[in-house]
Amino acid sequence: MSESIKSSLGWLQSAHVNKAEVDRAYELLEFCDALSLIICQEIVPPEGRRVEIGCGSSGTTYLQKQM
């Protein structure tokens, strides 16, 4: 087993989490990051068109549009 994998397993154990929990948390982080960039850069297209924020773990695509 590589040193990197050993370190990762150690971090998971010390944080009392499993890989699935870390993956879900990372997906949320990516979603929030994408949404904040869209909002801060005012990327939302006019005329009711939508922009994709991201795709969740369930396969759901999240879109944002100007109201």
C-alpha positions, 0 to 999 in steps of 0.5 A: 500500500502506498504512503499516500493511501496509508496517510488518507486512511489515517486521516479518515480514522482520526476524523472518525469519518468514512470515505463516503462521508468525505465524498459527500462533503466534497461534492457540497463544497464543489457545489457551493464553490460553483454557485458562489462564482456564478453569483459573484461574477454575475454569470446568470444569463438574462431572459430566463435562460439557465446556467448549470451549477453542478450535478449532485451525487444522485444525478440531479442537475442543479440550474440557476436562472434570473428571476 
